[in-house]
């Protein structure tokens, strides 16, 4: 299967192909580990962004703000309100 390179990027296609080739040479376990590390880093950066905007934010509220950003189009406004109430009540 040929990888897809049509994602928005400022990386030239030949460099993107080199990067994909490097990843494809890794074992499935190594790729899974890379994915987990990137996910962990992304969540860390998201938390930093929220804390920067909301200094002193409580843990429950922080989790809810993350959920809103990550899953905004997965829940109705009513569902999101109930989710928020749950997390804010954890504080």
Secondary structure, DSSP 8 states (H G I E B T S, - for coil): ------S--SS-HHHHHHHHHHHHTS-HHHHHHHHHHHHHHHHHHHHHHHHHHSTT--HHHHHHHHHHHHHTTTS-HHHHHHHHHHHHTT-
